[in-house]
């Protein structure tokens, strides 16, 4: 026969709420981190404990996910993920869309792309997908021509017409805001632009189209994609409080893409 103490212990255990599952989600510092902090609060109310892990570049979050240092990440668009996978073979998959954020190009010297002089220096990201993104903005606005204007892997070598004889400088994406002082035009990813105090909706002199391949995503390891916490994380991200935060905090720079 059970002792009274044992019965009380069992009763207490049954009455206590189950401990929330904990997952680590990697983000880049800036807007993605701010948004994930809101997701974290929503998830906590729904029984999922999210630990936000910040990174300062675009390479490490996928590496950390592949090595099981985190369970998910939220910082990249699908073309970037596919490019990384093609080089590494990492078993990482997209599980949901998150935000859309039309990227812009910036200049401290010129107010329109048509003002760029011959031989102007243009800084773009040195990783393939984000470098292509900068080139595609210039092609969209007729500053250059690309072999295939829809190729998300375009490089400087794919430029077929460069009437202004623009000179391209390729830099780490995180360093692009600093290049504003040194070059004539810079294509800056929005998370780094916002970190640098720029408002992409106002300060950029040209933008890409909202519709396009550059929607940001949530990614997890392929082996985890069907686990219950994945759907919990997606539901927390795709919630009204997160959408309201996007509208209030970013005022059109970051848009809900679900």
Secondary structure, DSSP 8 states (H G I E B T S, - for coil): ---HHHHHHHHHHHHS----EEEEEEEETTHHHHHHHHHHHHHHHTTEEEEEEEESSSSHHHHHHHTTS-SEEEEEEHHHHHHHHHHH---EEEEEE-EE---EEE-SS-SSGGG--TT-EEEEESSHHHHHHHHHHHHHTTSSEESSTT-TT--GGGEEE-TT--EEEEE-GGGGGGGGGTSSEEEE-HHHHHHTT--HHHH-SEE--SSSS--EEEEEEGGGTTSHHHHHHHHHHTSHHHHHHHHHHHTTSSEE--
